[in-house]
Amino acid sequence: MSTTPTAEPGRAQNGTTAAATNGPAHPGYRTLWRWHFYAGLFVMPFLLVLAITGTLYCFQPQIEPLLYRQQMVVAPQAVPRLPANVLLARARAAMPPGSVATTAVITRDPQRSAEFVFRLADGTQQSVYLNPYNGDLLGTLSVERRLMQVDRMIHRKLLLGKPGELLMELAACWTLVMIGTGIALWWPRGKSTARAVLLPRLGLKGRPLWKSLHGVIGIWLALGALAFVLTGLPWTGSWGKQFKAFATATKLGAPPGAWGGLPLRSSVPGAQPDRADHASATGAHATHADMDSMPGMVMDDLPLPLTPWAAGNFSVPSSSASDAAQPLSLGHIVALAASLGITDGYSIVLPNSATGVYTLSWFPANPRDERTLYVDQYSGAILKDIRYGDYGAIAKAVSYGTSLHMGRYFGVANQILCAAISVGLAALAATGFVMWWKRRPQRSLGAPSRERAAPPMRGWKAGLVLLGVVFPLMGATLVAVWLLDRLAFGRDSRPELNEVA
């Protein structure tokens, strides 16, 4: 299995061809190798980026307190923490004019500071940290520029916006081709022993040694790499968006009528019922114009550290109140959350208008405990309470996949496993590059030559067509690569003896 413009079947150590020692290559081998080469050629640089950024992000809980110790870490004290609304007031006082508090990060860890996120007058976001025991200001950090946010944006979009997001999606799809062809090339045949195919042959030298290392690493990581790809694709910008739409349309994603599907407004004493209240009473659906939420905002836009996948594309509902009504304090909302069993490791998005709501997002390690609530800022009524049990089958599966993908599900062991797979994938890219470098011809890409008479390979062709249908963006590039291979790299390539395996 390869991840780069890579693997050549190679010569045996004594200079004879591999064919002389292992028998002739099976029909279709060179065709598979050629597609493996093209997949690796494209995937290699992205795979290195994904491996490095993914490993860093996996250890976010350990890395950030080390990097930003002054802001995030405090000495535990025997006195109670100050009320959340007192800390919020002090954070507001520390910020420049025009700043708006958007999010409170709630934690019960005695060694962690209190964190509040503000939107500044220039539109940027900044986290403010205070000592929760005495209210002292510990410092601020840019939300957009802190290391883990930059790392996350590189992992998802290469810091290139939508084009980068599409490139990463394509790299994930082509990794499926690379995995499939790599397993087929590795598959033991003839008199191969289990040890020869599952353990590296360290007694070899030169290209055969690199090939042995590459194949063994690849086969051990194939399942993990496949899991990484499949759990990451639902978050992609093109296919992931369509996948969410499919899950919602088939009632396998978010629950019906949730997250903006119905006009949710609280009833304020003395306030006259409006058109939206009537619509709610009659069960009619609201348009975006009917809803008095933040214009155009969806859950993916909220400054939440982690947002449940099932709720990602639903609009934020709003509450309704008269100007004379007094909103509940943040401390009241924290107490309400505690009464509902939500006590630690969650975020509260603060209402920033007379019709806004408190939005609580709890995304713990175990997806079964996921919960997101919208609370009326005046009455404390729960407008919407979405739990794991309300998700459809697809949303449930994606939630588990996301928790595993991020190294959250079973603690440090999950982090180490994800890091090992990521580092292994980087090693695959490196060994594949070395193999290509050692066999590259002068002034040529070095693609494996075509077979004189390739077999029909109907199963492989059907598989590629299926991939192209399921992932249309990849389908377009498959056709492009096939045309480029036919038109740019000629039709009369002849196999070299040292390419036979």
ChimeraX attribute file (.defattr): number of C-alpha atoms within 10 A of each C-alpha:
attribute: neighborCount
match mode: 1-to-1
recipient: residues
	/A:1	30
	/A:2	37
	/A:3	34
	/A:4	27
	/A:5	30
	/A:6	35
	/A:7	32
	/A:8	25
	/A:9	23
	/A:10	23
	/A:11	21
	/A:12	21
	/A:13	15
	/A:14	9
	/A:15	9
	/A:16	13
	/A:17	20
	/A:18	22
	/A:19	18
	/A:20	12
	/A:21	11
	/A:22	15
	/A:23	14
	/A:24	13
	/A:25	16
	/A:26	11
	/A:27	14
	/A:28	18
	/A:29	20
	/A:30	24
	/A:31	18
	/A:32	21
	/A:33	27
	/A:34	24
	/A:35	21
	/A:36	30
	/A:37	27
	/A:38	22
	/A:39	27
	/A:40	30
	/A:41	22
	/A:42	18
	/A:43	25
	/A:44	25
	/A:45	16
	/A:46	18
	/A:47	24
	/A:48	20
	/A:49	18
	/A:50	25
	/A:51	21
	/A:52	17
	/A:53	20
	/A:54	24
	/A:55	22
	/A:56	17
	/A:57	23
	/A:58	21
	/A:59	19
	/A:60	18
	/A:61	11
	/A:62	11
	/A:63	15
	/A:64	17
	/A:65	14
	/A:66	12
	/A:67	12
	/A:68	15
	/A:69	14
	/A:70	14
	/A:71	23
	/A:72	22
	/A:73	21
	/A:74	19
	/A:75	10
	/A:76	15
	/A:77	12
	/A:78	7
	/A:79	8
	/A:80	10
	/A:81	17
	/A:82	15
	/A:83	15
	/A:84	20
	/A:85	17
	/A:86	15
	/A:87	27
	/A:88	23
	/A:89	12
	/A:90	14
	/A:91	23
	/A:92	17
	/A:93	11
	/A:94	15
	/A:95	17
	/A:96	10
	/A:97	10
	/A:98	11
	/A:99	20
	/A:100	18
	/A:101	24
	/A:102	20
	/A:103	24
	/A:104	26
	/A:105	21
	/A:106	22
	/A:107	16
	/A:108	12
	/A:109	13
	/A:110	16
	/A:111	15
	/A:112	21
	/A:113	28
	/A:114	31
	/A:115	25
	/A:116	24
	/A:117	26
	/A:118	25
	/A:119	19
	/A:120	16
	/A:121	12
	/A:122	8
	/A:123	10
	/A:124	13
	/A:125	21
	/A:126	22
	/A:127	24
	/A:128	27
	/A:129	25
	/A:130	25
	/A:131	24
	/A:132	24
	/A:133	20
	/A:134	13
	/A:135	20
	/A:136	14
	/A:137	18
	/A:138	18
	/A:139	15
	/A:140	20
	/A:141	15
	/A:142	15
	/A:143	19
	/A:144	14
	/A:145	13
	/A:146	15
	/A:147	18
	/A:148	20
	/A:149	16
	/A:150	17
	/A:151	22
	/A:152	17
	/A:153	18
	/A:154	20
	/A:155	22
	/A:156	25
	/A:157	20
	/A:158	21
	/A:159	15
	/A:160	13
	/A:161	12
	/A:162	14
	/A:163	13
	/A:164	18
	/A:165	22
	/A:166	20
	/A:167	19
	/A:168	25
	/A:169	27
	/A:170	23
	/A:171	22
	/A:172	25
	/A:173	22
	/A:174	24
	/A:175	24
	/A:176	19
	/A:177	19
	/A:178	28
	/A:179	24
	/A:180	19
	/A:181	24
	/A:182	25
	/A:183	16
	/A:184	15
	/A:185	24
	/A:186	18
	/A:187	13
	/A:188	14
	/A:189	13
	/A:190	7
	/A:191	9
	/A:192	11
	/A:193	10
	/A:194	9
	/A:195	9
	/A:196	13
	/A:197	18
	/A:198	18
	/A:199	14
	/A:200	18
	/A:201	17
	/A:202	11
	/A:203	8
	/A:204	15
	/A:205	14
	/A:206	14
	/A:207	23
	/A:208	22
	/A:209	20
	/A:210	22
	/A:211	26
	/A:212	23
	/A:213	21
	/A:214	26
	/A:215	27
	/A:216	20
	/A:217	22
	/A:218	25
	/A:219	20
	/A:220	15
	/A:221	20
	/A:222	21
	/A:223	12
	/A:224	19
	/A:225	21
	/A:226	16
	/A:227	14
	/A:228	20
	/A:229	18
	/A:230	18
	/A:231	19
	/A:232	19
	/A:233	20
	/A:234	21
	/A:235	20
	/A:236	20
	/A:237	18
	/A:238	18
	/A:239	20
	/A:240	16
	/A:241	16
	/A:242	13
	/A:243	17
	/A:244	23
	/A:245	16
	/A:246	14
	/A:247	18
	/A:248	19
	/A:249	12
	/A:250	12
	/A:251	16
	/A:252	20
	/A:253	25
	/A:254	31
	/A:255	20
	/A:256	15
	/A:257	11
	/A:258	19
	/A:259	27
	/A:260	21
	/A:261	18
	/A:262	20
	/A:263	28
	/A:264	25
	/A:265	23
	/A:266	21
	/A:267	18
	/A:268	15
	/A:269	10
	/A:270	9
	/A:271	12
	/A:272	11
	/A:273	12
	/A:274	10
	/A:275	12
	/A:276	21
	/A:277	18
	/A:278	12
	/A:279	16
	/A:280	15
	/A:281	10
	/A:282	9
	/A:283	11
	/A:284	14
	/A:285	15
	/A:286	17
	/A:287	12
	/A:288	14
	/A:289	8
	/A:290	13
	/A:291	21
	/A:292	20
	/A:293	24
	/A:294	16
	/A:295	11
	/A:296	9
	/A:297	14
	/A:298	18
	/A:299	20
	/A:300	16
	/A:301	12
	/A:302	16
	/A:303	19
	/A:304	23
	/A:305	12
	/A:306	14
	/A:307	20
	/A:308	25
	/A:309	19
	/A:310	26
	/A:311	22
	/A:312	18
	/A:313	18
	/A:314	17
	/A:315	22
	/A:316	25
	/A:317	29
	/A:318	27
	/A:319	28
	/A:320	26
	/A:321	23
	/A:322	15
	/A:323	10
	/A:324	7
	/A:325	16
	/A:326	12
	/A:327	16
	/A:328	15
	/A:329	15
	/A:330	20
	/A:331	16
	/A:332	15
	/A:333	21
	/A:334	20
	/A:335	14
	/A:336	17
	/A:337	18
	/A:338	12
	/A:339	10
	/A:340	9
	/A:341	10
	/A:342	19
	/A:343	16
	/A:344	16
	/A:345	14
	/A:346	21
	/A:347	24
	/A:348	26
	/A:349	22
	/A:350	19
	/A:351	22
	/A:352	14
	/A:353	13
	/A:354	20
	/A:355	22
	/A:356	25
	/A:357	29
	/A:358	26
	/A:359	28
	/A:360	26
	/A:361	25
	/A:362	26
	/A:363	22
	/A:364	17
	/A:365	18
	/A:366	14
	/A:367	23
	/A:368	14
	/A:369	14
	/A:370	19
	/A:371	21
	/A:372	22
	/A:373	20
	/A:374	26
	/A:375	26
	/A:376	29
	/A:377	29
	/A:378	23
	/A:379	17
	/A:380	18
	/A:381	14
	/A:382	16
	/A:383	19
	/A:384	17
	/A:385	14
	/A:386	20
	/A:387	18
	/A:388	19
	/A:389	13
	/A:390	18
	/A:391	21
	/A:392	19
	/A:393	15
	/A:394	19
	/A:395	25
	/A:396	22
	/A:397	14
	/A:398	22
	/A:399	23
	/A:400	17
	/A:401	20
	/A:402	23
	/A:403	19
	/A:404	23
	/A:405	23
	/A:406	22
	/A:407	25
	/A:408	22
	/A:409	19
	/A:410	12
	/A:411	11
	/A:412	13
	/A:413	12
	/A:414	18
	/A:415	21
	/A:416	15
	/A:417	15
	/A:418	25
	/A:419	22
	/A:420	16
	/A:421	21
	/A:422	25
	/A:423	18
	/A:424	19
	/A:425	26
	/A:426	22
	/A:427	19
	/A:428	28
	/A:429	26
	/A:430	20
	/A:431	26
	/A:432	28
	/A:433	21
	/A:434	21
	/A:435	25
	/A:436	21
	/A:437	14
	/A:438	13
	/A:439	16
	/A:440	16
	/A:441	11
	/A:442	7
	/A:443	6
	/A:444	8
	/A:445	12
	/A:446	16
	/A:447	22
	/A:448	25
	/A:449	18
	/A:450	21
	/A:451	17
	/A:452	11
	/A:453	8
	/A:454	12
	/A:455	11
	/A:456	10
	/A:457	12
	/A:458	9
	/A:459	9
	/A:460	14
	/A:461	11
	/A:462	11
	/A:463	13
	/A:464	17
	/A:465	16
	/A:466	13
	/A:467	19
	/A:468	18
	/A:469	13
	/A:470	12
	/A:471	17
	/A:472	15
	/A:473	18
	/A:474	21
	/A:475	19
	/A:476	12
	/A:477	14
	/A:478	18
	/A:479	13
	/A:480	12
	/A:481	16
	/A:482	13
	/A:483	12
	/A:484	12
	/A:485	16
	/A:486	11
	/A:487	10
	/A:488	10
	/A:489	14
	/A:490	10
	/A:491	11
	/A:492	10
	/A:493	13
	/A:494	11
	/A:495	14
	/A:496	10
	/A:497	13
	/A:498	17
	/A:499	19
	/A:500	21
	/A:501	22
